[in-house]
Every structure is written in C-alpha cells, then in structure tokens.
C-alpha cells in the first residue's frame, strides 16, 4: 500500500510562487551584471583590441567614404581614446550597479532590488542602444563596415537587458505577495 503524496496547501504554494519571480529576476540580473563586468574586464586587460574597434568606427575609415557623411568622422586619437575610456567606465559602472541589484534581490529587498536593477539595465540599454546602435551604427555609419561592425553584438546586449528589465517589472500576483 502506498501513501499518497500530500497536496501542498494554498499558503505553501503561494509562498513558493511568490519567490519564483524574484529569484528569476535575481538570476537574470546577475547574468547581465556578469556579462558587463566581463566585458569591462576584457576591455581593461586587453585595452588595445577594442580600442582599435572604437578608433576605426569613429574615424569611419571602413565606410563607403561618402563626402556627405565623412565630415562626422573623429580622427583625433585622443578623442577616440577618451570615448573608449568613457565606454569602459560606463560598462564598469553599469556592471557594479547590476551586481548591487542582484545583491538586493538575494537579500529579498525586492523594492530596492527592482529600483537598482532598473537603473543598471537602463544603463546597459543606453550604452548599447544609444551608444552603439544609434551613434555608432547610424551617426558614424558603422553599418557600412564589413570589418568594424558591432551592431549584431550591440543588438543582442540591448535585447538581453530589455528582456531582463521586463522580467524585473512583472507584477507579483496579489495572493502571492508577502505580508
């Protein structure tokens, strides 16, 4: 004779369900934080590789060379390097903000976690959306380059952060909310 498996009570089921969404938000926020911090670490420890990328995009030296666009090119290596350092600082700051958001999710401080995570995720979306897709892709015509085109990678990062932002803001069911 087998003993039937007890059915969880509504209270136990609700308590479990109320933590699934915050756990998901924590794990996804932590994943974006890890990604950004690894990108920043790579840019710091291998400074030259992506510096060349930024220099070529800003110089527009691998675009179609249309005179109507080339006036936008930034050829000063000092300005190019300043832009690259600003990108690294932004990546690092966004990664640290997201790490803090992950910490708040882990501590079950959902309100602070959602707020801090939102700031970090919007920072990521601004970097990759405004910075790489809009400014790099359109203003500096990065889309024209076969070699120095980072639009696919930027789009992936932008969408990844956007999906996590949506998850962070999904409403909890009222019957699952903690007192």
C-alpha positions as CSV (number, residue, x, y, z in Angstrom):
1,X,0.0,0.0,0.0
2,X,1.4,3.4,-1.0
3,X,1.0,6.6,0.9
4,X,-0.5,9.4,-1.2
5,X,1.7,12.4,-1.7
6,X,0.2,15.3,0.2
7,X,-1.0,18.2,-1.8
8,X,0.6,21.5,-0.8
9,X,-1.7,23.9,1.0
10,X,-2.6,27.1,-0.8
11,X,-0.5,29.0,1.6
12,X,2.6,26.9,1.0
13,X,2.0,27.0,-2.8
14,X,1.6,30.8,-2.7
15,X,4.7,31.3,-0.6
16,X,6.8,29.3,-3.1
17,X,5.3,31.0,-6.1
18,X,5.9,34.5,-4.6
19,X,9.7,33.8,-4.6
20,X,9.9,32.3,-8.2
21,X,9.7,35.7,-9.9
22,X,12.2,37.5,-7.7
23,X,14.6,34.5,-7.9
24,X,14.3,34.7,-11.7
25,X,14.9,38.4,-11.7
26,X,17.9,37.9,-9.4
27,X,19.5,35.3,-11.6
28,X,18.9,37.2,-14.9
29,X,20.1,40.5,-13.4
30,X,23.2,38.7,-12.1
31,X,23.8,37.3,-15.6
32,X,23.7,40.7,-17.1
33,X,26.0,42.0,-14.4
34,X,28.4,39.2,-15.0
35,X,28.4,39.9,-18.8
36,X,29.0,43.6,-18.3
37,X,31.8,43.1,-15.8
38,X,33.5,40.5,-18.0
39,X,33.2,42.9,-21.0
40,X,34.7,45.7,-18.9
41,X,37.4,43.4,-17.5
42,X,38.3,42.3,-21.1
43,X,38.5,45.9,-22.3
44,X,40.7,46.9,-19.4
45,X,43.1,43.9,-19.5
46,X,43.2,43.8,-23.4
47,X,42.9,47.5,-23.9
48,X,44.3,47.6,-27.4
49,X,41.9,45.2,-29.2
50,X,38.6,47.1,-28.7
51,X,40.4,50.5,-28.8
52,X,41.2,49.7,-32.4
53,X,37.5,48.9,-32.9
54,X,36.4,52.3,-31.4
55,X,39.1,54.2,-33.4
56,X,38.0,52.7,-36.7
57,X,34.3,53.3,-36.1
58,X,34.9,56.9,-35.1
59,X,37.3,57.5,-37.9
60,X,34.8,56.0,-40.3
61,X,37.8,54.6,-42.3
62,X,36.0,51.4,-43.4
63,X,32.7,53.0,-44.6
64,X,31.7,53.9,-48.1
65,X,33.6,57.2,-47.8
66,X,30.6,59.4,-48.9
67,X,31.6,63.0,-48.6
68,X,28.2,63.8,-47.2
69,X,28.9,61.7,-44.2
70,X,32.7,61.8,-43.7
71,X,32.6,65.2,-42.0
72,X,31.3,63.3,-39.0
73,X,34.5,61.3,-38.6
74,X,36.5,61.8,-35.5
75,X,40.2,61.3,-36.4
76,X,41.8,62.6,-33.2
77,X,43.3,59.6,-31.4
78,X,43.0,61.5,-28.2
79,X,39.2,61.9,-28.6
80,X,38.9,58.3,-29.8
81,X,40.7,57.1,-26.7
82,X,38.7,59.3,-24.4
83,X,35.5,57.9,-25.9
84,X,36.8,54.3,-25.4
85,X,37.7,55.0,-21.7
86,X,34.2,56.6,-21.2
87,X,32.7,53.4,-22.6
88,X,34.8,51.2,-20.2
89,X,33.8,53.4,-17.2
90,X,30.1,53.2,-18.2
91,X,30.3,49.4,-18.6
92,X,32.0,49.1,-15.2
93,X,29.5,51.3,-13.5
94,X,26.6,49.5,-15.1
95,X,28.0,46.1,-14.1
96,X,28.5,47.3,-10.5
97,X,25.0,48.7,-10.3
98,X,23.6,45.4,-11.6
99,X,25.7,43.5,-9.1
100,X,24.2,45.6,-6.3
101,X,20.7,45.0,-7.8
102,X,21.5,41.2,-7.7
103,X,22.6,41.6,-4.1
104,X,19.3,43.2,-3.1
105,X,17.4,40.5,-4.9
106,X,19.3,37.9,-2.9
107,X,18.6,39.7,0.3
108,X,14.8,39.7,-0.6
109,X,14.7,43.5,-0.6
110,X,12.5,43.4,-3.7
111,X,11.7,47.1,-3.9
112,X,15.3,48.3,-3.7
113,X,16.4,45.4,-6.0
114,X,13.9,46.4,-8.7
115,X,14.9,50.0,-8.5
116,X,18.7,49.5,-8.6
117,X,18.4,46.8,-11.2
118,X,16.3,49.1,-13.4
119,X,19.0,51.8,-13.2
120,X,21.7,49.3,-14.2
121,X,19.6,47.7,-17.0
122,X,18.7,51.1,-18.4
123,X,22.4,52.0,-18.3
124,X,23.1,48.9,-20.4
125,X,20.4,49.7,-22.9
126,X,21.6,53.3,-23.2
127,X,25.2,52.1,-23.9
128,X,24.2,49.6,-26.5
129,X,21.1,51.3,-27.9
130,X,22.1,54.9,-27.9
131,X,25.8,54.4,-27.9
132,X,26.5,51.6,-30.3
133,X,23.3,51.2,-32.3
134,X,22.3,54.8,-32.8
135,X,25.5,56.8,-32.5
136,X,28.0,54.2,-33.7
137,X,25.7,52.5,-36.2
138,X,24.0,55.5,-37.7
139,X,25.9,58.6,-37.0
140,X,29.3,57.0,-37.7
141,X,27.8,54.6,-40.3
142,X,29.2,51.5,-38.6
143,X,26.6,49.5,-40.6
144,X,28.6,50.2,-43.7
145,X,31.8,48.5,-42.4
146,X,32.4,44.8,-43.0
147,X,35.2,44.7,-40.5
148,X,34.3,47.1,-37.7
149,X,30.6,46.4,-37.4
150,X,29.4,45.7,-33.9
151,X,25.7,46.1,-34.5
152,X,24.8,42.4,-34.0
153,X,26.6,42.2,-30.7
154,X,25.1,45.6,-29.6
155,X,21.6,44.4,-30.5
156,X,22.0,41.2,-28.6
157,X,23.1,43.1,-25.5
158,X,20.3,45.6,-25.8
159,X,17.6,43.0,-26.2
160,X,19.1,40.9,-23.4
161,X,19.0,43.8,-21.0
162,X,15.5,44.7,-22.2
163,X,14.1,41.2,-21.6
164,X,15.6,41.2,-18.1
165,X,14.1,44.7,-17.4
166,X,10.7,43.4,-18.4
167,X,11.1,40.4,-16.0
168,X,12.2,42.7,-13.3
169,X,8.9,44.6,-13.6
170,X,6.5,41.8,-14.0
171,X,3.8,42.2,-11.3
172,X,3.5,39.7,-8.5
173,X,0.1,38.2,-8.0
174,X,-1.7,39.8,-5.1
175,X,-2.4,36.5,-3.5
176,X,1.3,35.6,-3.6
177,X,2.5,38.9,-2.1
178,X,4.4,38.6,1.2
179,X,3.0,40.5,4.2
